[in-house]
Structure formats: structure tokens, C-alpha cells
Amino acid sequence: MYEIVILEAFVSSGQALTMVDVNTGLNDAYGEGTYEFRRMNMLDGPAGPMVGGSRLVSGIILNADVAERDDFLALLQYIDWLYYSDEGNEFAQWGIEGETFVKTDEVDGGYLPMEGISYENFNPGAAESLQEDYGFGNVAFAFASHYDITLSKMNDEEIAYQQRMTESRELLMPDPPYPMSTPDQEQAALMRTPLQDTVDQYTLRFITGQYELDRWDEFMADLENQNVEGYLELINNAYREFQSTLEDSE
């Protein structure tokens, strides 16, 4: 007697929490242990295994009338503590030690919600939720955490993926800043719109096979016809002026 094994595979795009949703669905449909679902490393580009960096993750906007409040300085101090201190990061993400979480060596991240409190991959089905019942771990106040806090929310598979990416990729620094005057910003926006549309269209067609790569020169010619050189010169001029301003201020 022979055992017939049917192998099926699929690729799904999403974020880390997609893993939780898909695994739950596969467990219900096929049973735990009958499948394997894991994140792929990002594909290499033409320049090799590189990933781009960024200066910003999230930002804070305050109404102008906040500056007129009697407690304006205290408000700024609170924001500085909440978003930029280790203690504030921990509080916003996990809450109060001994009440909503414990520190432990049982998991790589070092944090676990208290028994009876669910959060992300921890304690599924618990009676209470760290987010819904306690208000911690929400994206308004716990989005741009430092690395250790971000790591603490990940399960073992996600941590292993992050380590693989860190070890196998070179981080590219972001482009230097080039603040523009209001007229230059408006001109850049007008020039950028058709250029971005062209890049998006060609990128889609190259990826989906509608265009072969032998049409690359045609792609470059279209960008030149839309004055990509003028757009780059506008940015480079803004960059040079900004650098000159920095040198004058030293």
C-alpha cells in the first residue's frame, strides 16, 4: 500500500501579523503540523542584497493653540518621555510590570503579558486584551518603539526572520536632505507626478511580463522626454543650497 501525499504551495503578501491569521486558518482547515508557512527573505535587487533605510517611522502633530496652554512645557516633556525614553516605550507598549506584563527569559523578546491577558501571538483566547481592555500596545502611542520593544512582540519565527535579514542584507543610508522653497516644491510636484506614473507603469509591466527587459531603453527615453534631468537638477540645487547653509552656520 502506498501513501499518497499531495503537495500544494502558495505565496501570500502582507505584514508579520498576516502569519498569525494564515496559521490560524490553516490550523482550522488542515490541522496543526500538516503544513509549513514561513516568511521569505526579500529578493535581491540588481545591486545585490540591499535594503533601504529611512529617517522617519512616524511623526507627531500638535495643534498651534497647544503652545498657549499653561502646561505646554509639561506636555512636551511628557511626549519626550513617552516616545523617546526606554521607560516610556515600555509603558506605551506593555503597560505596568506586574499588572499587565512580566519580564522573563522564557521568550526571546523578554516580555510576556500576564496570564489571562492576550496580545499579538501571546495567550490567544484569553479573557482580556492588552489593547482593548487596557489601552496599551496601540499604534497611536506604541508605534515607533526601540528595537528591543519591537522584538518583544515577535514570535520565534518572526525573530528568526529578522535575524536572517539582518545578517544577509546591507543597509543603504537614506538620500541626503534637500529642503526646498515653496515655489520649488510646487514645481517639483508638477514634474514628479508624470515621472512617477511612468515609473509605476513600466515597473508593473516588467514584473508581470507584459514588457520584456529589452524595452528598458524605451523606458529611459520616456523619462528623459518628461524632463527627468530637470527634476534631478532641481533636487540637486536644493541639496547644494542646503549644504551651503549648513556650512555658513558653522
C-alpha positions, -999 to 999 in steps of 0.1 A, spaced: 0 0 0 13 34 -9 6 67 9 -4 95 -15 9 129 -4 -5 160 -21 19 190 -20 5 224 -25 22 258 -23 11 294 -24 26 328 -18 9 355 2 19 391 8 13 410 40 29 420 72 40 400 102 5 397 117 -6 380 84 13 350 96 -9 347 126 -41 349 106 -30 325 79 -17 300 105 -49 301 124 -69 294 92 -46 266 81 -48 250 116 -86 250 114 -86 236 79 -59 210 79 -47 206 115 -15 218 132 17 203 119 4 193 85 18 224 67 47 248 69 42 286 64 72 309 68 84 343 56 107 346 26 137 368 26 133 399 5 145 393 -30 179 407 -41 179 436 -65 202 444 -94 228 458 -69 226 428 -47 212 420 -12 204 456 0 176 473 18 169 510 20 169 530 52 147 558 64 148 588 87 113 586 99 88 560 111 60 582 125 55 617 135 36 639 160 15 669 150 2 693 177 -24 720 171 -10 755 171 -31 765 201 -13 739 223 15 764 226 -8 787 245 -16 761 272 -2 767 307 11 732 308 27 734 273 62 726 287 49 697 307 31 684 277 64 685 256 82 667 285 56 640 286 57 635 248 95 633 250 93 607 278 65 586 261 81 584 226 118 587 232 127 571 266 131 534 273 106 537 302 80 554 280 84 529 252 79 501 276 49 517 292 32 525 259 38 490 245 33 467 275 18 488 303 27 483 340 51 455 351 33 431 374 -1 442 363 -2 438 326 32 421 318 61 403 333 98 402 322 110 367 315 138 347 299 113 322 286 109 341 253 135 358 231 117 392 234 118 391 272 82 402 278 50 382 283 15 395 291 1 385 324 -19 353 325 -54 360 313 -44 389 290 -39 383 253 -17 403 230 -5 396 194 7 360 195 5 357 232 -23 340 252 -47 336 224 -83 333 236 -76 350 270 -105 368 287 -89 402 284 -69 420 258 -39 442 264 -51 466 237 -89 466 240 -92 463 278 -60 482 289 -52 505 260 -16 495 257 2 483 226 -18 506 203 -4 522 172 -11 558 184 14 556 213 34 524 207 43 526 171 79 538 168 94 518 197 131 510 200 144 477 187 141 456 220 105 466 225 97 459 188 114 425 191 94 417 222 61 415 202 75 389 178 72 352 179 102 329 174 96 326 136 95 363 132 126 368 153 145 342 132 133 361 100 146 394 113 179 378 122 182 363 87 175 396 71 200 415 93 228 390 86 222 388 49 214 424 39 234 456 36 216 487 48 217 516 24 216 550 41 188 574 30 194 601 5 207 634 20 181 660 28 172 687 3 146 711 17 130 733 -9 114 767 -11 76 768 -16 79 776 -54 105 748 -59 82 724 -40 53 732 -63 75 729 -94 89 696 -82 54 682 -75 43 691 -111 74 674 -126 73 644 -102 37 633 -110 41 622 -146 76 608 -139 62 586 -110 33 575 -132 57 564 -159 79 545 -134 49 527 -119 35 517 -152 68 503 -166 76 486 -133 42 468 -133 46 457 -169 82 445 -164 72 425 -133 41 409 -149 58 401 -181 38 425 -203 71 441 -213 104 423 -219 136 439 -204 148 447 -239 124 477 -237 145 493 -209 160 519 -233 124 529 -242 117 533 -205 147 556 -201 138 576 -232 103 582 -218 117 595 -186 141 618 -205 112 631 -226 94 640 -193 125 661 -182 138 637 -156 172 656 -158 154 689 -150 138 672 -120 171 658 -107 188 692 -112 161 709 -92 167 684 -63 205 687 -66 203 725 -65 182 724 -33 207 699 -18 237 722 -27 219 753 -12 211 734 20 247 722 24 259 758 18 235 770 45 249 744 70 285 754 62 276 791 68 261 783 101 292 765 115 
